[in-house]
Amino acid sequence: MPYELTLDSPLSFVRGVGETRSQQFAKRGVRTVGDLLTFYPRAYEDRGNVLPLRDCADGGIHAVEVVCTSLPVSGRARSGLEYFRFCAEDDTGMLTVTVFNRRFLLSQIVVGRRYRLYGRISMGLFGAEMSSPEVELVIPGKPLEAVLPVYPLSEGLTRNFVRKIVKNCLSLCDQLPELLPAELREKYGLLPRGEAVRRLHEPKDLEETVQAKRTVAFAELLSFQLALRRMRHAKDGAASPPLPPPEEGGSFLERLPFPLTGAQAQAIREIFADFEKPVPMTRLVQGDVGSGKTVVAAAAIERCVQNGKQAVLLAPTEILAEQHFGKLTEWFDPADARIALLTSAVPKKWKETVKKSLAAGEVDVLVGTHAVLQEDVHFASLGLVVTDEQHRFGVRQRASLLERGEKTGLRPHMLVLSATPIPRSLSLILYGDLDVTLLRELPPGRQPIKTMVLLPKDRNRIYASIRRQIAQGGQAYIICPLVGDDADGEPAESEDCKAAESYFAELRNGAFSDIPMGLLHGKMSPSRKAEVMRAFAAGETKVLVATTVVEVGVDVPNANVMLIENAERFGLSQLHQLRGRIGRGTRASFCVLLNSSGGPCERLDVLANSSDGFQIAEEDLKQRGPGDFFGDRQSGEFALRAASLADLPLVKQTAEAVGAVLEKLGEPEYRALSDEADAIVRRAGDGKTIN
């Protein structure tokens, strides 16, 4: 008797998935059939809007129907990718089609057959060209799907496979619990949940997705904001250790070789004022790249230690933790603060010594990575938790440290640092459980970064400039959007999209063959990544080819050049974060945004003309609209699958709805929504709820 699927069924029970594929889905947080149904498309391909070739815009993504007019010819690109090429035409023009890394399609291309192609069209020297399109055979009487969903993928999963598996489970949409009562759906023009989810996965046309997406996004944002309200209320009544100013003694701030900016001084005053209140501080210090957040955190740590309490500073990487440890050791007098480092790289024997000293109160300040979150790490009297680059940890991990402090009867103060500029209108929602302080000034002496947008034809000139800067003692980052060439039989990128591994090999054997180089990407082991970054920070390597893994990294004062390949593929805020890796020393610095699209790109011009991260974030929000402004990090551990915090009208509408909903959460028809908000709070690591 066949197994009957339910929403709770493991994905491996779905026909065609199996254990290997289920593990690949799990990397995207999809483990059950219910998870799969709420694994929403990130975009749609409008293949039903077929245009004649003469009406296709240069650089645009279009669907065309053409007849093959030549036998396909196979070849191999410089990067090593296999391809085949054929010619096709419709009644209005000719088209040259190149298909990369999909040899299985070669036998399906036959002269005289009609195909629907979907992809980017460019006008080359010999007419219209299309590279790596989707290829579908047109059969009379058998209509092709007009709109196809595009899902976020992980290694091993292809678009067509995910579409197939989702379609197999759509019959279970009506089993999804209804989150929004009928009166809310009627008031805001929303669909029943099951119908909305089905339309998102299998729309008849793009118009059908609009109301469906608005429905599931409304429910997500409403649940999210309800959860934030509960988290705020859960803190009411909590006690924290008072941290008043010391009666005597100076501060390391008086010994610094540089003056504080006005923004830094104001941030420190706000933190110290929080310390004197009888409730826990929960403050976010949000500053642009290089704005001096570490000094602000150090002042908070010093005040904590002066009051006989312990502080912990949590960093996302070992090398960044080591940098913080070095800074605090440099700034603090050893007689005033005993500082220890705890990372996975620390020898086991020394780890045990640090843990024992920490539990005995013999360590005042602990600096570390995720190793600090281990259950056998105990504090004698924890007074302050500082997390750097908070989106790398999430609410749950912050809470695990706060709970350890609460075992002493007092809740530690919490200071969260973020170098990701976010428009204030959004930060109030995204960090709804935190007070927000902005650092909008850069320390004096910080070198401006000259940013320019160039084209692939300028590549040799760029390489020559990099060589000149290295000869003068500088170092360079080269950023790529991909790790390696996709080998799953269905590559999502064209030959022009730079992959770090193959590009590194190309440069090492070509333009920079006589220059020490390093390669860094997220698929490396933590120890290997740390080794590569240390070599670059020490000046042993001069050029570092990397993916966006360097977005959060250490200070390398000599690094003064950055080349970002395929810059048009990144968001403005992410490009600004990457650019912040240079210009941290005394050298003049240069950032080159290589626009591989060949066409104009106003977004990149914005970055070239501004260095204000908050202004750039506002512009990014305007240009990308309700798209994924924050990427995978948009809400820490609040995984918004359909909603976007950049959709300000919907955010505002759900914020207005929260007040009315709070009064009705005790009613039966609102129970599902209340339970969903509770689930978000639990996932965030705070088990307290307000009924």
N, C-alpha and C positions, 0 to 999 in steps of 0.2 A: 504493500500500500504506500503510495507516494507521500512524502512529508508535506504537510500543509504549512506554508510560510505564515509567520506573523511578524509584526513590527519588531519584536524582540529576537527574532531568529538570527543567529550568526550569519554573516554574509557568505561564509564558506558553504552554507546550505543551499544557496541560490545556484541553480543549474548553470554551469559554465564558469563558475568562479573558482572553487577549490581553495586549498590552503595557501598556495603561493600567491595567487591573486588577492586573496583576502588580506594577506600581510602587506601587499602593496597599497591596497585601499586604506589599511590601518594607518599608514603614514600620513594620510589626509584626515585622520580622525573618524573614518567610516568603518564601523565594526559590525553593525547590525543592519537589517533591512530598513528600520526606521531612520538610521543615520543616512542611508543611501538616498531615501526620499527627500531628506532635508539637505542633501549635498547639491546645492543649486548651481545652475550654469552661471559662469562669470560673464558670458556674452552669447551672442547668437550670430550665425552665418545666414544672411538673407540671400539664399541661392535662388529663390523663386523670381527675383527681380532680374530677369535676363535682359541684357542690353546688346544691341548690335556693336560690333567692334569699333565702328566709326564714332560712337557716342561715349566710349570709355575714356575717362580722364587719365592722363599720365600720372602714375603713382597711386591711383585709386584701386580699391579692392572691388572687383566686379564678378558677376556670373555671366558667362557667355556660352552660346551653343555653337559649336563649330564642327566641321567635317575634317577628318585626318586626310592630308593630301600627300604625305611622304612616309616611307618606312622609318621607324625610329632608329637612331644611330647612338650607340653606346660610347661612353668615354669616362675619364677620371679627372676630377678637378685638381688644382694645385694642392688643395687641402687634403686630398686623398679620398674625398667622397666620390662614389660612383654616381653616374647620371646617364640618362638617355634623353635624346632631343628629337622632336618631330615638328613638322609644319602642319598647319590647319588653316581653315578659312570659313567665313560665312559670306553672305551676299554683299557685305560692305567692306571687307578687308581681309588681310593675311595676318597670321599670328605664328610666332616661333615659341614652342613650348619646351621647357627644360624641367625634368623631374629628377630630383636628387634622392639617392639612397632608398629607392623603392623599386628594386629590380623585379619584384613579383608582378608589377604592373606592365612590364615590357611586353609580355605575350598577349596582353589584352588590347594593345594599340594596333588597330588594323586599318589600312587605307580604305577610305570610303565610308567608314562608320562615323556616326554622329555622337559627340560627347558634350556633356555639360562640364565646363571648367569653372572653378571658383578660386580666385587668388588675385594677387597684385599685378597690375599691368603697367609696364614701363615702355617708353618709346626709345628704342635704341637706334643705332646707325642703320640697321636694316629693317626698320619698321617696329610694329608692336611685338612685345615679348612678355611671356608669363613664366615665372620661376616657381617650381614646386607647388602647383595648384592642386586642389582636390579634383579628382578625375572620376566622372560617372558616365557610364554608357547610357545613351538615350534609346529607349525601346518604345516604339509606337504602342499606345494603349496602356502603358504602364507608367503612370505619372511619378516623378521624383518628388521627394519631400522638399517643401519650399523653405522652411526655416529649421535649421539644425542647431541644437544647443552646443556650447563650447564649455567644457568642464575644466577646472584646475586639475592638472595631472601630476602624478609622481612617477618615479622611474619604474618602467615596466608596464605602465598603463597607457593605452592609446585612446584617442578620441572616440573612434568607432566602437571599441570594446566597451567603454564606459556607457556610451549611448545605448548599446544593446542590452547591457545588464540593467540599467535604469528602466528601460522600456519593459523588461520582463517583470518588474515589480510594481508598475503603476497601478495595477488593480487593487493594491493595498492602500492607496491614498485616502480612501474614505475611512480607514481605521485610525488615521491620525487624530489625536484628541483635539477638539475644537477649543482654541485658546480665547477667542473673542466672543463674548455674548452677542446675541442677535441684535440687541439695541445699539451696541457699539458699531457693529457692521453696517447697520442701517444708517446710523448718524454720519459715518465717515465714508460710505459708499464702498464697502469692502465685500469680498467674496467669502463663502465658506472655505475653511482651510483646505479640505481635501481637493476641492475644485481648483483652488489657486495653485496648489502644488502640482497638480496634474498639468495645468496650463503652462507652468514654468518649464516643465520637462518636455512637453509635447505640444507646443503651440501650433495653431493653424497658420497664424501670421504674426508679425511683430506686434501689432496692436493688441493681440490677446495677452501678451506678456506684461503690458503696462499695469493693468489693474491687478493682475496676479502678483506681480512683484511688490506692488504697493501694499497689498494685503499682508503678505508674509513679513515685509519690512516693518510695517506698522506694529505687528504683534511682537516682533523682536525688540524694537526700540522701546515699546511700552513695557515689556518685561524687564528690559535692561534698566530703564529709569526707575521702575518700582524697586528693583534690587538695590540700586544705589541709595534710594530713600531709606530702605531697611538697614543698609550698612551704616549710614549716617546715624540713624536712631540707635543702632546697636552699641554705638560708642558712648551714648549718653549715660552718665553715671559711672563710667570707668575712671579709676584714679591713676595718677602717674606720679613719678618721683619729682618733686620740685627741684629745679636747677637754678637757684639764684646766683647773682654775681659773687665772686669770692670777696672776702673782706680785705684781703691784701694779696699782693703778687701781680706781676704783669701778664702779658699775653704774647704769644709768638707773633701776633700781628704787628707788634711794635718793632720786631726784629727783621721783618720782611724787607728785602732789598728793593721793593717796588711798592708804590702806594695803591690802596684799594680804589676801585672805581666807585662812583656814587651809588651805582646799582648794587654792587657787592656790599657796601656799608649798610644800605637800606635793607637788604636781604638778611644780614646778620642781626640787625635791630629787630626785625620781625620774628626771627627765630628765638632770640633771647626773650622777647615779650611772651612768646608762646610757652617758653620754659617756666615762666613764673606763674602760669595759670594752673589751676588744680585739675585740668583735664589733659589727656595726651595730645601732643602736637602731631598732626598728620599733614605735613606740608610738602608740596612739590616745588622745587626750584628748577624752573625751566629757562635754560639759557642757550643762546646760539653757540655754535662751535667756537671754542676758544674764549668764552666769556668769563672764565674763572670760577666755575662752580666748585672746584676742589677746595679752594681757599675758604669758601663759605662753609663747606662741609667740615673742614678742619677746625674752624672757629666753634662750630656746634659741638664737635667731638671734644675739644679742649674744655669747654664749659661743663660738659658731662663729667669728664675725668676730675675736674676741680671740685666737683661735688661728691666725689667718692664712688661714682658709678662707672660701669663699663660701657664701652661703645663698640659696635661692630660696623665695618664698612664692607659691603658686598659688591664685588665687581664681576662683570660677565665673562672675562677671560683671565687666564693666569698672568699673561704679560701685563695686562692693565692693572691687575691686583698688585703685581710687583712694583709697577710704577707708582701707585698710590702709597704703598708701603715705603718706598724710597722717599717720596715727598714728605710724608708725615715724620719719618725718621730724621729728615733734614731740618724740618721746621720746629719739631718739639725737642725740648731739653730732656735727655734721658732720665733726669731726676724727677721730672714732672709727669712723664707718661711712659709706661712700659708697653711697647708695641710688639705684636707678634704677627706672623704671616702663616696662613693655612690654605694651601691649595693641594691639588692631587699630585703635584710635582714634588712637594715637600717629602723628604725621606720618612718612612713609616715610624722609625724610632723618635724622630723629632716631632712628628704629629702627635704622638702619645704624650710627649713632654708638654707640648703646647696645650693640649686638652686638659691635662691635669692642672697645669698652672692657671688656666682659664677658670676651671671649676673652683679652684682654691682662692680665686680673687687676686692672683699674682700677675695677671695680665690686665692692663687697663683698656687697650685698644686691640681688637682683632681685625685684621684685614684679610679677606679671602674671597674665594669663588664659591661655586656650588658645594664645595667640600664643607663649608661652614654649616650647610643645611642638614648634615648627617645627624641622626638621632642621638649619637653619643657625644655631641658637642654641647656642653652645659656651661652656663654662666653663673657666677656667684651673685651678681647684682647688675643685671642689664638695664641700662637707662636710656640708650639711644640706638636705633637701627637706621643705618644709612644705606640706600641702594643706589648704585650708579647705573645709568642707562636702564631705567626701571623696566622698560618693555621687554628686556631679555629675561626677566624673572617672572613677572606677573604677581597678581594679588595674593595668590595662595602661598607662594614661597615667602613673601614678605610677612604674611600672617603667621607662618610657622615659627619665625623668630620672635614675633611679638608675643606669641603664646608662651614661649620659654621664659620671657620676662615676667609674664603674668603669674607664673608659679610662685613668685615672691610676694604676690599680693598687689603688685603695681604693674600697670601696663607701660612698656617703654615708649618713649617718644619716637616718632618716625619721620625721617627726612628722605625724600625721594628726589633724585637728580635725573634730568632728561635734557639731552642736547638736540632733541627733535623739535624744531619750531612748529608750533601748531597755533592757528588762529585762536584768539582768546574765546571767541564764541563757541568753539568746539572743545577747548580744553576744560571749560566749565562743565561740560557733559562727560567727556572722556575720563576726566579725573574728578568725577562728582563727589567722591569720598575724601578729597584732599583740598586744602587751601593752596592757592597758586601764587607763587612769586616769580616775576619775570626779571631776567637779567638781559638788558638790551644794550649794554655798553661793552665794548671790547677793551681789554687792558691797554694802556699806552705802550707804544713801541711795536704793536702787532703789525706785521707787514701786510699791506693790501695784496690781493691776488688778482692779477690781470687775467681775465677770462675771455677767450675768443672761440667763435664757432667756425670750424673749417670743414672742408669736404675731403673725400678720399683722394682726390687728385693732389692734395697738399701733403700726402703722407711722407714722402721723402724729405720734404722741407721740415716737417715735424721731427722726424728722426734725427736730422742734422742738428736741430735746436736742442734736442735732448742730449745729444753727444757733447755739444758745447757746454751745457750746464754741468754735466758730469765732469768734464775736464776742469771746470772751475770749482769743483768740490761739492757739487749738488748731487741729489739723488732723485729718482723718478718712479712714480707709480704709473702702471698701464692697466686700466680697468676694462674687463670684458663682461658682457651680459650672461655668458654661458660658461659652464665648467668644461664640458667636452662635447664632441659631436654626437648627436642623438643616434643611437643604433638600434632602436626598437622597431625599425621598419616603417615608421611614420613620423619623420622629423617635422617639427613645427617651425623651423627656421630655415632661411635660405643660406646659400653659400657665403653671402656677404656678412652674416652675423658672426662676430668673432667669439671663438671659444678659447678659454684661457690655456688649456693644455696644448692644443695644436698651434696656437699663436705664439706661445712660449717657445716651442720647438722651432717655429719658423724664424723668430727673432734671434734666438741663440745661434742658429746656423746661418744667419744672414746679417741684418742691420747692426746687431749688437754682439757679434761673435767674439769680440775681444773685450767685452765688458762683463764683469760678474753679475749674474742674474739670479732671481729667485722666483718661485711659483707658489701661489697661495690660493686655496679654494676650500669651500666648506666640506668637501668629501674627504679631506685629509684627516688623520687622527689628531686629537688635541695636542699631543706632544710634538708631532711633526709641524703643525701650524705654529706652535710656540717657537720651535727651533728656527723656522724660516723667518718669522717676524723679528726674533732676536738678532739674527744675522743682518737683517736690513737696518734695524735700529742701531746696531754697532758699526754700520758702514762697511761691512764685509761684502755685501752685495749692493750694487748701485742702481739696478732696475728691478722692480718687483711687479711681475705680471700677476694680477689677482682678479677675483670676482668681488662682489660687494661685501664679502666677508671682512674687508678692511674698513667698512663704514664706521665701525666702532673700533678704534685702535689706539695705539700708544703714540706719544709725541716723538716724531723723528725730525729734529730741528733742521737737518740738512736736506730733507725732502722738500724740494721747491718746484717740482714739475709734475703735472698729472695729465695723462692722456686718457680720455674716456671714450672708448670705442662704442659705436652704435648709441650715441648719447640720446638720440630721439626715442629710444626704447625705455628710458628711465623717467620717473616722475621728477618734477623740479625739486621737491624737498629732498629726495634721495640724492640727486646730483649735488645739491648744496652740502649735504652731509659728507659726501665723498670728497668734495672740494676742500672741506675743512681739515683733511689729513695733511695738507701742505700749508705753507705760510705761517708755520709755528716757530720759525727761527728769525734770523736777521737778514736772510737772503731775499732778494726780489723773487716772487713766485709767479708761476704761470700755469693756467689750467686750459687745456684744449678740449673742447667738446666736438668730437668728430661726428658730423651729421651724415650718416651713410644713406639716408633716404634720397639725397641728391636734390630734394626740393626745399622750399623755404620752411622754416620752423620757428614760429614766433615764440614758442615756449622757451627754446634755447636762448633766444635773444634776450628774454627777460633775465635769465641767469647771467648773461654776459654784461648786463647793464646794472646789476644790483648785487650787493653783498649782504643785505639785510635779510636774515633768514626768516623773520616774521613776515616781511613784505612778500618774500618769495612764496611762503606758505599760503598767504592770502591769494596770491595770483594763481598758484597751483590749484587751489580750491575752486576758483572761478573758472579756470580753463578745463579742469577735469570734471566739474559738475558733480553729479551724484555717482561718479565712478569710485573705484577703490582708492580713495585718497591716502589711506594709511597702509595699504597692502596687508600683509599677514600680521602686522603688529598693531592693527588699528585699535584694539581694545584690550590689550593684555590678554587675560584668559577669558574675557567675554567674547567668544567667537561669534561675531555677527556674520551669518552666512548669506543673508539676502540684503540686509539693510546697510546703508552707508552713513556714517556720521557727517559726511559732506552734503547729504541731502537735507539742507537746513530747513526748508519748509516742513518736511515730514518730522524732523527732530522737534521743531517748535510745536507742531500739532500734537505729537504724542506727549510732549512735556505739559501741554495744557490739559490733556486728557487724564494725566496722572492724578491730579487733585480730585477729580470726580470719582475716579476708579477707587482711590484709597477708602472712600466712604462706603464702598459697596463690596469690599473684598470678603466680607463675611457671608454674602449671599451665595447660594448654591451655584448659580450660573457663572460666578466669577471665581470659583474654586480652582479651575484648571489654570487660570492666569496667575492666581496667587501661588499655586504650587510651582509654576514655571519660574517665578521670581525667587522663590525659596531655593530652587535648584541652582539658580545662578549664584546666589549667596553662598551656598554650600560648596560649589565648585571653586569659588574664590577663597575658600579656606576659613570663612567665618560662619560657624554653625548657628549663630544667634538669629532669630527672626522675631518680628513684631506682629502679633495677631491683631 
